Amino acid sequence: MAKIVGMEVLDVRFPTSRELDGSDAMNPDPDYSAAYVVLHTDGGPDGYGLAFTIGRGNDVQAAAIRALEPHVVGLDVPTDAAALGELSRAMVGDSQLRWLGPEKGVAHMAIGAVVNAAWDLAARIAGLPVWRFAAEMSPEELVSLVDFRYLSDALTEQEALDILRAAEPGRAERIAKIERDGYRAYSTSPGWLGYSDEKLVRLAEQAVADGFEMIKLKVGGDLADDVRRVKLARETVGADIRVAVDANQRWDVSTAIAWMTELAPYDPYWIEEPTSPDDVLGHAAIAKALSPIRVATGEHVQNRVVFKQLLQAGAISVLQLDAARVGGFNENLAILLLAAKFDVPVCPHAGGVGLCELVRHLSMFDFAAVSGSDTDRSIEWVDHLHEHFTDPAVVTDGRYLAPAAPGFSARMHDATLRRFTFPDGPEWTEIDSE
């Protein structure tokens, strides 16, 4: 049996703040970054994963991943649900590291990066993309991956089995549909807060021409500017294209309601992250006040427990899981099962570094093996940084193509790692010398 013999962690950063790509009301100057992990084996492929950050602090995230090395190095290479479940439980259950969460923040994101790297490794050995690798597991195997502690008041193990068994009969047909048609995308590229009106219009027109049925705009900086920009976007794309807006946690509850009331005449499809991601009751109040405008959140929701509460409270009508925020594929499976139980559509957060590459696997797996539905579901698309990955996400005619290469699509090109690793890569040493 091959073993994991080493774990390499790199601090990789891209200077996206130069062009204001990724800018929003809360994060005006992000440098999209990844704490990048490689699981080295003594035979066969390596495994790749990452935790996404936006610059300073990526070194802290990388250090948290390195702290998990004793749980990983020396293990037999995981090849099935039993091994992947055991690895996740061992890291989450480390009592001294757990104290830093528990099950949230930098420590939990580190677990997610390593768990996802282990899934990448197992899927590479199986010769399948992760979404197919997971979709071919039995309901019993999938349920064994989920930690139901803290969930059983909303989702029991038996209910999860029932959901997965109900989806079994049509799996093969849905897998074929994904491989033929891909998965619906929406575009955030027109909407960064730092963009001029002219650039917004040009990119919105391009998004419609490229087949997207929804675009998203960042809001929350200045109300008059937001009214002008959302009105301009609506006039540009017409009545039949959905326009979502995203406040990136900028507002208090009362401000969110008042601000969105001013934007309501332009028919926003959802308001994303209107307030603190930890404020379940605040989201519920916003949802009640703004209906029929949908409330969406998830990219900063810390774990399955907070998602459970958001769903129980009727606080969200769109669930936006993130591939690199929680404890990896295993916990995202729990979140997908919760969403299926409460019949709330999942529209993952993407963009960033590698998130488009990763979350397409989660949505496609969900359609194939969990919810069995793609109604009102789409994956965020931001068209930058994909060239740095060996299996980049591709969107054609407004749809993500299904990844076919083995693994979780997290591997970066060696040349990218050499150039953008912080602080010694040429991209950063050249800046320092200017």
GIVEN-V472989 format. One record per pair of residues at least 6 apart in sequence whose C-alpha atoms are under 6 Angstrom apart, sorted by the first residue. I is the first residue (numbers start at 1). J is the second residue. If there is no record, write none. Layout:
i:I j:J
i:I j:J
//
This chain:
i:2 j:43
i:2 j:76
i:2 j:77
i:3 j:41
i:3 j:42
i:3 j:74
i:3 j:75
i:3 j:76
i:3 j:77
i:4 j:40
i:4 j:41
i:4 j:73
i:4 j:74
i:4 j:75
i:4 j:77
i:5 j:40
i:5 j:41
i:5 j:73
i:5 j:74
i:6 j:40
i:6 j:73
i:7 j:38
i:7 j:39
i:8 j:37
i:8 j:38
i:9 j:36
i:9 j:37
i:10 j:35
i:10 j:36
i:11 j:35
i:11 j:421
i:11 j:422
i:12 j:33
i:12 j:34
i:12 j:420
i:12 j:421
i:12 j:422
i:13 j:33
i:13 j:420
i:14 j:31
i:14 j:32
i:14 j:33
i:15 j:31
i:16 j:31
i:17 j:29
i:17 j:30
i:17 j:31
i:20 j:194
i:23 j:29
i:23 j:192
i:23 j:193
i:23 j:194
i:24 j:193
i:24 j:218
i:25 j:220
i:25 j:221
i:30 j:54
i:31 j:54
i:31 j:55
i:32 j:54
i:32 j:352
i:33 j:52
i:33 j:53
i:33 j:54
i:33 j:55
i:34 j:50
i:34 j:51
i:34 j:52
i:34 j:53
i:35 j:50
i:35 j:51
i:35 j:62
i:36 j:50
i:37 j:48
i:37 j:49
i:37 j:50
i:38 j:47
i:38 j:48
i:39 j:46
i:39 j:47
i:40 j:46
i:47 j:117
i:47 j:120
i:47 j:121
i:48 j:117
i:48 j:410
i:48 j:411
i:49 j:113
i:49 j:116
i:49 j:117
i:49 j:410
i:50 j:113
i:51 j:113
i:51 j:324
i:61 j:106
i:64 j:107
i:64 j:110
i:65 j:110
i:78 j:122
i:79 j:122
i:81 j:141
i:85 j:145
i:104 j:302
i:108 j:327
i:109 j:325
i:109 j:326
i:109 j:327
i:111 j:327
i:112 j:326
i:112 j:327
i:112 j:328
i:115 j:328
i:116 j:328
i:120 j:407
i:120 j:408
i:123 j:130
i:123 j:406
i:123 j:407
i:124 j:406
i:124 j:407
i:127 j:406
i:128 j:406
i:129 j:404
i:129 j:405
i:129 j:406
i:129 j:407
i:130 j:407
i:130 j:408
i:131 j:361
i:131 j:365
i:135 j:365
i:135 j:369
i:139 j:161
i:139 j:164
i:145 j:330
i:146 j:330
i:146 j:334
i:164 j:370
i:167 j:369
i:167 j:370
i:167 j:372
i:171 j:368
i:171 j:369
i:174 j:368
i:175 j:368
i:179 j:402
i:182 j:399
i:182 j:400
i:182 j:401
i:182 j:402
i:183 j:399
i:183 j:400
i:184 j:378
i:184 j:399
i:185 j:378
i:185 j:379
i:185 j:380
i:185 j:398
i:185 j:399
i:186 j:212
i:186 j:214
i:186 j:215
i:186 j:380
i:186 j:381
i:187 j:215
i:187 j:381
i:188 j:215
i:188 j:216
i:188 j:382
i:189 j:382
i:190 j:200
i:190 j:203
i:190 j:204
i:191 j:216
i:191 j:217
i:191 j:218
i:192 j:218
i:193 j:218
i:210 j:397
i:211 j:397
i:211 j:398
i:212 j:398
i:213 j:241
i:214 j:241
i:214 j:242
i:214 j:243
i:215 j:243
i:216 j:243
i:216 j:244
i:216 j:245
i:217 j:245
i:218 j:245
i:218 j:246
i:219 j:226
i:219 j:246
i:219 j:247
i:220 j:247
i:227 j:263
i:242 j:269
i:243 j:268
i:243 j:269
i:244 j:268
i:244 j:269
i:244 j:270
i:245 j:271
i:246 j:271
i:246 j:272
i:247 j:273
i:247 j:274
i:248 j:273
i:249 j:273
i:249 j:274
i:249 j:275
i:249 j:276
i:251 j:274
i:251 j:275
i:252 j:275
i:253 j:282
i:256 j:274
i:269 j:293
i:270 j:293
i:270 j:294
i:270 j:295
i:271 j:295
i:272 j:296
i:272 j:297
i:273 j:297
i:277 j:301
i:280 j:310
i:283 j:315
i:284 j:315
i:287 j:295
i:287 j:315
i:294 j:317
i:295 j:316
i:295 j:317
i:296 j:316
i:296 j:318
i:296 j:319
i:297 j:319
i:297 j:320
i:298 j:319
i:298 j:320
i:298 j:321
i:299 j:320
i:299 j:321
i:299 j:322
i:299 j:349
i:302 j:326
i:303 j:326
i:304 j:335
i:317 j:344
i:318 j:345
i:319 j:346
i:320 j:346
i:320 j:347
i:320 j:348
i:320 j:349
i:321 j:348
i:322 j:348
i:322 j:349
i:323 j:359
i:340 j:371
i:345 j:377
i:346 j:377
i:347 j:377
i:347 j:378
i:347 j:379
i:348 j:379
i:349 j:380
i:350 j:356
i:350 j:380
i:351 j:382
i:357 j:393
i:357 j:409
i:367 j:373
i:386 j:392
i:388 j:412
i:388 j:413
i:388 j:416
i:389 j:411
i:389 j:412
i:389 j:413
i:390 j:411
i:390 j:412
i:390 j:413
i:391 j:409
i:394 j:400
i:394 j:401
i:395 j:401
i:418 j:425
i:419 j:425
i:419 j:426
i:419 j:427
i:420 j:427
//
